[in-house]
Amino acid sequence: MSHPNARPRPATIARVVHDPRRRRLGRGPGGADHHEFKPRDAVCSLTRVTNDGIYPHRDIGETLVNRGDIGVVRESWSFLGEAYYTVEFFARAAVVILRGQEMARAASHGSVRPAP
């Protein structure tokens, strides 16, 4: 005698698909263990960052960081194979999280690196 299944399996709602053109996963050069920027490095933003509603005390859609603004790396970590950095922009009074490809060294853009 077989018993009927009391709980039917839920239907699949979504599926995670890896797109190799979008990001490189794995270890080694360019992987999760490679951090290009260290804490206290001066960096230049390559993108414009706006508030999507998560940043407190600022209006939604307000520009937090403009392209070309200079900031200082506070910390770095990896998540799902990508390097993320917490960057503080003193002139804009903002602390944002950027990916490695969204910033460059400030010294290459003609600014002076702050003393540690």
C-alpha positions as CSV (number, residue, x, y, z in Angstrom):
1,M,0.0,0.0,0.0
2,S,1.4,3.4,-0.9
3,H,0.6,6.6,0.9
4,P,-0.3,9.7,-1.1
5,N,2.2,12.5,-0.9
6,A,0.8,14.9,1.7
7,R,2.9,17.9,0.4
8,P,3.2,18.3,-3.3
9,R,6.4,19.7,-4.6
10,P,6.3,23.5,-5.2
11,A,6.5,24.6,-8.8
12,T,9.8,26.2,-9.9
13,I,9.5,30.0,-9.9
14,A,12.9,31.1,-11.1
15,R,16.2,29.6,-12.0
16,V,19.7,31.1,-11.6
17,V,21.5,31.2,-14.8
18,H,25.2,32.0,-15.0
19,D,26.1,34.3,-17.9
20,P,29.9,34.0,-18.5
21,R,30.0,37.3,-20.5
22,R,28.8,39.2,-17.5
23,R,31.3,38.2,-14.8
24,R,34.2,35.9,-14.2
25,L,33.8,33.4,-11.4
26,G,36.6,31.4,-9.8
27,R,39.9,31.9,-8.2
28,G,43.2,33.2,-9.5
29,P,44.0,36.5,-11.3
30,G,40.9,38.6,-11.6
31,G,38.9,36.2,-9.3
32,A,37.4,36.5,-5.9
33,D,40.8,36.5,-4.1
34,H,42.2,39.4,-6.1
35,H,41.5,42.9,-4.7
36,E,42.9,45.6,-6.9
37,F,42.4,48.4,-4.3
38,K,43.5,48.4,-0.7
39,P,42.1,50.4,2.3
40,R,43.2,54.1,2.2
41,D,43.8,54.0,-1.6
42,A,42.5,57.2,-3.3
43,V,40.1,56.2,-6.1
44,C,38.2,58.0,-8.8
45,S,34.6,57.1,-9.6
46,L,34.0,56.0,-13.2
47,T,30.2,56.1,-12.8
48,R,27.4,58.3,-11.5
49,V,25.8,56.9,-8.3
50,T,22.2,57.9,-7.5
51,N,20.1,57.1,-4.4
52,D,17.7,54.3,-5.2
53,G,15.9,54.7,-1.8
54,I,18.4,52.8,0.4
55,Y,20.6,55.8,1.3
56,P,19.1,57.5,4.4
57,H,18.3,61.2,4.6
58,R,18.6,61.8,0.8
59,D,15.9,62.0,-1.8
60,I,15.3,59.1,-4.2
61,G,17.1,59.9,-7.5
62,E,19.5,62.4,-5.9
63,T,23.1,62.1,-7.1
64,L,25.3,60.7,-4.4
65,V,28.6,60.6,-6.4
66,N,29.4,62.1,-9.8
67,R,31.7,60.6,-12.4
68,G,35.2,61.8,-11.6
69,D,34.7,62.4,-7.9
70,I,37.7,61.4,-5.7
71,G,37.2,59.1,-2.7
72,V,39.1,56.8,-0.3
73,V,38.6,53.1,0.0
74,R,37.5,52.1,3.5
75,E,37.2,48.3,3.2
76,S,36.9,45.6,0.5
77,W,35.2,42.1,0.3
78,S,34.1,39.5,-2.2
79,F,30.6,38.4,-2.9
80,L,29.7,35.9,-5.7
81,G,33.1,36.2,-7.2
82,E,33.1,40.0,-7.5
83,A,35.2,42.4,-5.5
84,Y,33.2,45.2,-3.7
85,Y,34.6,48.3,-2.0
86,T,33.2,50.7,0.6
87,V,34.3,54.1,-0.6
88,E,34.0,57.4,1.3
89,F,33.6,60.6,-0.8
90,F,34.5,63.5,1.5
91,A,33.5,66.3,-0.8
92,R,30.0,64.8,-1.3
93,A,29.6,63.6,2.3
94,A,28.7,60.1,1.1
95,V,29.8,56.5,1.7
96,V,28.9,54.2,-1.1
97,I,29.6,50.6,-2.2
98,L,31.3,50.3,-5.6
99,R,32.5,47.3,-7.7
100,G,36.1,47.2,-8.9
101,Q,35.2,48.1,-12.5
102,E,33.3,51.2,-11.4
103,M,36.4,53.0,-10.1
104,A,40.1,53.7,-11.0
105,R,43.1,54.8,-9.1
106,A,43.0,58.6,-8.5
107,A,46.7,59.0,-9.2
108,S,46.1,58.1,-12.8
109,H,43.6,61.0,-13.1
110,G,46.1,63.6,-11.9
111,S,45.1,63.9,-8.3
112,V,47.4,63.4,-5.3
113,R,47.1,60.3,-3.1
114,P,46.4,61.3,0.6
115,A,49.0,60.6,3.2
116,P,48.2,57.5,5.4
